[in-house]
Amino acid sequence: MSFRAEVRAFVDDLVPEGWRGIGALDDAAHAAFRVRARAALAERGWVAPAWPVAYGGAGLGAAELVVLVEELTGAGVPFGSEPVTPTSTRCSSTTPAPRRAWSSAISTGAGRWR
C-alpha cells in the first residue's frame, strides 16, 4: 500500500459518514472530534510527523509530509505539531531524559506548547 493510500484509509476510518470538515461541526462535536483525531494521529506519530521516532514522531521525509498534509487538509481533518520542538530537542541544554519526556507529552497530545 502506498503512503497516500495509507493516509486515505486512515481518514476514511477517522471521519464519520457524510463528513463535511471540522468547520461543519457544532462546538461540542468539534471539541470531541479534535480529541479523537489527535489521539488517532498520535498513535501513528503523525501529531509530529517529521520528529524523530525517538521523540514520539513518525520520522517522515519531505515527500511523505507533503502527502500527509495534502490528504489531511483536503479532508478537513485538523492536525499539527509545534515546529520549535525539533530544534529544541537538538539544541536544548537539558539532558536527553527531560527532552524525551516533554516531546513525548507533546507528540501524544498530553501536553502542548502555549
Phi, psi and omega in degrees: 000134177289161179298320179300317179295323177297315180293319179297319178296321176301311180298315180302321179286331186279315188270146179287161177300140181081013182306130177241011179104162184299329182291344181274356184268149172286173187303315182293316179293323178300310180298316180296318180294319180300319179296313181295317180295316181297320178296317180294320176295319181297325179302331182259359184079014186270359171291324177230069193296332181268351179294153174298149179303324181300337180253016176094002178271189180255350180065031182289149174273179185300315182296318178293322177299318178300314180298314181300313180296316179301313185288317181291314180292323178298330180267357180074029179263125179288143178201176175149163176218165180274112188292344181286336188296319178303320177295318180297324181290335180268328189251353184296149178276356179285164178281167182302324183298310177296323178300315179296321182296311183283329177290327176295318179298320179290314185290340177264353180091359180285336179217158181214152170287142176233000000 
